[in-house]
Amino acid sequence: MDVMQVSGGTNRAGLAPDVFAMPAGMAIRYDQPCDALTDLITGYHVYRATGPASIGQVNRFLPGTANVRFAFEAGPISVAIGRRTFGPLPAATLYGPTGTALKATTNGGIMIGFGVSALAWSRLFNRSAAEYRDRIVPLADALGPVATQRLTSALRAAERDDQVAPILDVILCDLLGPPHRESATIRQLTRLIGQDGGDDVAAVAGKLAISPDTLRRLAVRHFGFTPKMLLRRARFLRSFLRVFRTPGGTDYSAIDPSYFDVSHFLRDAGTFLGMTPRRFMAMSTPFLDASVRARAAVLGAPTQALQVPAETSERIISAVPARRAPRIDPAPDSTPTPVIDPAEIPMPDQGAPVLGA
């Protein structure tokens, strides 16, 4: 893929081009996954940055669920999560669930990624999400080298950014293992996390008809954090994004009513942003700004951590995508895409731009 072949946009019909407007030398694309993946993959994103301004560019992104990302034609990338810095990053990476904002330092190129919901975690990865909390690791370490090479080779062979979604649809449907035995409870918990409200873990356990201990085990295994932290993170992000998207960014009247007062909200900002909201919003965040706008228009939620699945899984009727990827032959000097038998992918035990928000 060449940098100039990323023009931005979406596969969702009816959206105005200005939804994806970016400064010169930058482009952004958000796509919906196929119907079979809608509740599993939280969306596809493609970011491009070129020119002198892209060298040493610093962007910040909100905490959220796990992501898989691929860098092409890119300079060195490093990402700070809290006090820990990861980098230079390999071309294919897994970003684990995060509990604080990310600071990415990039040097131009293309970043392609997709978000992994809690419903999808154990269908793609064999280990607990908590093991990758606030970490970035080589994708091959988590998904395996064969699957990683298949994804990387197919994306590298794409000629345009509008080919990314159909390519990922086909491969991800192949890679997914069977639904986890607790998938119905994971779905319900995801929906409860996405609703307005406080951080009452006992109330959530009651709504799910499970014990607090079972809730904690399930949350840590599939979401990467304790239920308390997940509820706090979602409440903060809902509130912060209301402020973030308001002209001036100083009106705190729209924050979640379960906050005792503004100082309570500001304490959470210290946890999830590492600074005050005003300081965060004063920084240059062109990719975050565009991501919040485009993601909400295409996928219905401004950030991954607030995206909820359907009430039931009735629409996920098969693992066959609604659209098939076009046949793309590898470039002469590229590695052919290996064929994978889904049985080769590890099954779960049953028990960074770095860009994108």
C-alpha positions in Angstrom: 0.0 0.0 0.0 1.3 3.5 -0.9 0.7 6.5 1.2 -1.1 8.3 -1.6 -3.7 5.6 -1.9 -5.3 6.5 1.4 -8.0 9.1 0.7 -10.2 8.6 3.7 -14.0 8.2 4.0 -16.2 5.3 4.9 -18.2 2.4 3.5 -21.3 3.7 5.2 -23.6 5.5 2.8 -25.1 8.9 3.2 -22.3 10.7 5.2 -21.0 14.0 4.1 -17.3 14.2 3.1 -16.6 16.9 5.7 -17.2 14.3 8.5 -13.7 13.0 7.5 -12.1 16.4 7.0 -8.4 16.6 8.1 -5.6 19.1 7.9 -3.3 19.0 4.9 -1.2 15.8 4.7 -3.6 13.8 6.8 -6.5 11.4 6.1 -8.8 9.3 8.2 -11.2 6.5 7.3 -13.7 4.6 9.5 -15.6 1.5 8.2 -18.3 -0.7 9.6 -17.5 -4.4 9.8 -19.8 -6.9 8.1 -22.9 -8.1 9.9 -21.3 -11.2 11.2 -18.7 -9.1 13.1 -20.8 -6.1 14.1 -20.9 -7.0 17.8 -17.4 -8.4 17.9 -15.1 -5.9 16.0 -15.8 -2.3 17.1 -14.8 -0.9 13.7 -12.0 -0.5 11.2 -9.8 2.6 11.0 -7.2 3.8 8.6 -5.0 6.9 9.3 -2.5 8.5 7.1 0.0 11.3 7.8 2.6 12.6 5.3 4.9 15.6 4.9 7.2 17.5 7.2 4.5 18.1 9.8 4.1 14.3 10.3 7.7 13.9 11.6 7.7 13.7 15.3 4.0 14.3 15.4 2.5 13.8 18.9 -1.1 12.7 19.3 -3.1 11.7 22.4 -5.9 9.2 22.5 -8.5 8.1 25.0 -8.4 4.9 27.0 -10.5 2.0 25.8 -10.8 -1.5 24.7 -8.1 -3.6 22.9 -6.9 -2.8 19.4 -4.9 -4.6 16.7 -2.9 -2.2 14.5 -0.6 -2.4 11.5 1.9 0.2 10.4 2.9 0.6 6.7 5.4 3.0 5.1 5.8 4.4 8.6 8.8 5.9 10.5 9.5 4.9 14.2 6.4 4.8 16.5 6.4 5.0 20.2 3.5 5.1 22.6 3.4 6.1 26.2 0.7 4.6 28.5 0.9 6.3 31.8 4.6 6.2 32.9 5.6 3.4 30.6 6.7 4.0 27.0 6.6 1.3 24.3 8.7 1.6 21.2 9.9 1.5 18.6 6.9 -0.6 17.9 6.9 -3.5 15.4 4.7 -3.3 12.3 1.9 -5.4 13.7 0.9 -4.9 17.3 -1.8 -5.7 19.9 -2.8 -2.8 22.2 -4.3 -4.2 25.3 -7.2 -2.6 27.1 -6.1 0.8 28.6 -7.0 2.6 31.7 -5.3 5.9 30.9 -4.8 8.1 27.9 -2.2 7.2 25.3 0.5 9.6 24.0 1.7 8.5 20.5 4.8 9.9 18.8 4.8 9.0 15.1 6.8 9.8 12.0 4.3 9.6 9.1 2.9 6.6 7.2 -0.3 4.6 7.4 -1.9 2.9 10.4 -4.6 0.3 9.9 -6.5 -1.1 12.9 -9.5 -2.7 14.3 -11.0 -2.7 17.8 -11.6 -5.9 19.7 -14.6 -6.0 21.9 -14.9 -8.1 25.1 -17.2 -10.5 23.1 -14.4 -11.1 20.6 -11.5 -11.2 23.0 -11.6 -14.9 23.9 -12.5 -15.8 20.3 -9.3 -14.3 19.0 -6.9 -14.6 21.9 -6.1 -17.5 24.3 -5.0 -15.5 27.4 -6.8 -13.2 29.8 -7.3 -9.6 28.6 -5.8 -8.5 32.0 -2.4 -9.9 31.0 -2.3 -7.2 28.3 -3.7 -4.4 30.3 -2.0 -1.0 29.6 0.5 -2.9 27.4 1.5 -3.0 23.7 3.0 -6.3 22.4 3.9 -7.8 19.0 0.7 -9.2 17.5 2.5 -12.5 16.7 3.0 -13.0 20.5 -0.7 -12.9 21.1 -2.4 -14.1 17.9 0.4 -16.3 16.5 2.9 -15.8 13.6 0.8 -17.5 10.9 -2.4 -15.4 11.5 -0.3 -12.2 11.9 1.5 -12.8 8.6 -1.8 -13.5 6.9 -3.3 -10.3 8.0 -0.2 -8.2 7.3 0.3 -9.7 3.8 -3.3 -9.2 2.8 -3.3 -5.6 4.0 0.0 -4.8 2.4 -1.3 -6.1 -0.9 -4.4 -3.7 -0.8 -4.3 -1.0 -3.4 -6.7 1.4 -1.8 -8.0 2.1 1.7 -11.6 1.1 0.7 -10.3 -2.5 0.3 -9.3 -2.7 4.0 -12.8 -3.5 5.4 -13.6 -6.4 3.0 -10.2 -7.9 3.5 -10.5 -7.8 7.3 -14.0 -9.1 7.2 -13.0 -12.3 5.5 -9.9 -13.0 7.5 -11.4 -12.2 10.9 -14.4 -14.4 10.2 -12.0 -17.2 9.5 -9.9 -16.6 12.6 -12.7 -16.3 15.2 -13.1 -19.3 17.5 -16.5 -20.4 18.8 -18.5 -18.1 21.2 -17.5 -18.3 24.8 -19.9 -20.1 27.1 -20.5 -16.9 29.0 -21.0 -14.7 25.9 -24.6 -13.8 26.8 -23.4 -12.4 30.2 -20.5 -10.6 28.5 -23.0 -9.0 26.1 -25.2 -7.9 28.9 -22.3 -6.5 30.9 -21.0 -4.5 27.9 -24.5 -3.0 27.5 -24.6 -2.1 31.2 -21.2 -0.5 31.1 -22.3 1.7 28.2 -25.4 3.1 30.0 -25.5 6.3 32.0 -25.0 5.6 35.7 -22.5 5.3 38.5 -20.1 2.6 39.6 -22.3 0.4 41.8 -20.8 -3.1 41.2 -23.4 -4.8 43.4 -26.2 -3.3 41.3 -24.6 -4.6 38.1 -24.1 -8.0 39.5 -27.8 -8.1 40.6 -28.9 -7.1 37.1 -26.8 -9.9 35.6 -28.0 -12.4 38.3 -24.5 -13.4 39.2 -22.3 -12.9 42.3 -19.9 -10.0 42.6 -17.0 -12.5 42.6 -18.2 -14.0 39.3 -18.7 -10.6 37.8 -15.1 -9.7 38.8 -13.7 -12.8 37.2 -15.6 -12.3 34.0 -14.7 -8.6 33.7 -11.0 -9.2 34.3 -10.8 -12.1 31.9 -12.6 -10.6 29.0 -12.4 -6.8 29.5 -9.1 -6.5 31.3 -10.2 -4.5 34.3 -12.3 -4.9 37.4 -16.0 -4.0 37.1 -15.4 -0.9 39.2 -12.7 0.4 36.9 -14.8 -0.4 33.8 -17.8 1.5 35.1 -15.7 4.4 36.2 -13.9 4.6 32.9 -17.2 4.5 30.9 -18.8 7.2 33.1 -15.8 9.4 32.8 -15.6 9.0 29.0 -19.3 9.7 28.5 -18.9 12.9 30.6 -15.6 14.0 29.1 -16.8 13.6 25.5 -19.8 15.7 26.2 -17.5 18.5 27.4 -15.0 17.7 24.6 -17.6 18.1 21.9 -19.0 21.3 23.3 -17.7 24.6 21.8 -15.3 26.1 24.3 -15.0 22.8 26.3 -15.7 24.5 29.7 -19.3 23.5 30.4 -19.4 20.8 33.0 -23.2 20.8 33.3 -23.5 17.7 31.1 -21.3 15.4 33.1 -22.9 12.2 34.4 -25.4 13.0 37.2 -23.8 10.2 39.4 -20.8 12.4 39.9 -21.1 14.1 43.3 -19.7 17.4 41.9 -17.2 18.7 39.4 -14.2 18.0 41.7 -15.3 14.3 41.6 -15.2 14.4 37.8 -11.8 16.2 37.8 -10.3 13.5 40.1 -11.4 10.9 37.5 -9.7 13.0 34.8 -6.5 12.6 36.7 -6.9 8.8 36.6 -8.0 8.5 32.9 -6.3 11.4 31.2 -3.4 12.0 33.6 -4.3 15.7 33.6 -7.2 18.1 33.8 -9.8 18.1 30.9 -8.9 21.7 30.1 -5.2 20.9 29.8 -5.9 17.9 27.6 -8.2 19.8 25.3 -5.7 22.6 25.0 -3.3 20.2 23.3 -3.1 19.6 19.5 -5.1 16.4 18.9 -6.0 16.4 15.2 -6.4 12.7 14.9 -8.4 12.4 18.1 -10.7 15.3 17.1 -11.3 13.7 13.7 -11.7 10.2 15.2 -14.4 11.2 17.7 -16.3 13.0 14.9 -16.0 10.3 12.3 -16.4 7.3 14.6 -19.6 8.6 16.0 -21.0 9.2 12.5 -20.0 5.8 11.1 -20.2 3.5 14.1 -22.6 5.2 16.5 -20.2 5.8 19.4 -17.4 8.4 19.6 -15.0 6.0 21.3 -14.7 2.2 21.5 -15.3 1.9 25.3 -18.8 3.3 24.9 -19.9 1.0 22.0 -22.5 -1.5 22.9 -23.7 -4.7 21.1 -27.2 -5.6 20.2 -29.5 -6.8 23.0 -29.3 -10.3 21.6 -27.0 -12.2 19.2 -29.8 -13.0 16.7 -28.2 -11.0 13.9 -24.9 -12.9 14.2 -26.3 -15.9 12.4 -23.1 -17.2 10.8 -19.4 -16.6 10.4 -19.8 -15.8 6.8 -19.3 -12.1 6.0 -22.0 -10.2 4.1 -19.4 -9.1 1.5 -16.3 -10.9 0.2 -12.9 -9.4 -0.2 -11.7 -8.9 -3.7 -9.0 -11.2 -4.9 -5.7 -9.2 -4.6 -2.5 -10.9 -5.8 0.6 -10.1 -3.8 3.1 -7.8 -5.3 6.0 -9.7 -6.9 8.4 -8.9 -4.0 5.9 -9.6 -1.2 5.3 -12.8 0.8 2.3 -14.7 -0.4 -0.6 -14.8 2.0 -0.6 -18.2 3.7 -3.8 -20.2 3.9 -5.0 -20.9 7.5 -7.1 -23.6 8.8 -9.2 -22.1 11.5 -8.5 -25.1 13.6 -4.9 -23.9 13.8 -5.8 -20.8 15.7 -5.6 -21.3 19.5 -9.1 -21.7 21.1 -9.9 -20.0 24.4 -10.0 -21.9 27.6 -13.6 -22.0 28.7 -13.4 -20.9 32.2 -0.8 2.4 18.6 -0.9 7.4 15.0 -0.8 5.0 17.0 -4.1 5.9 15.9 -7.7 5.3 16.6 -9.9 6.0 19.6 
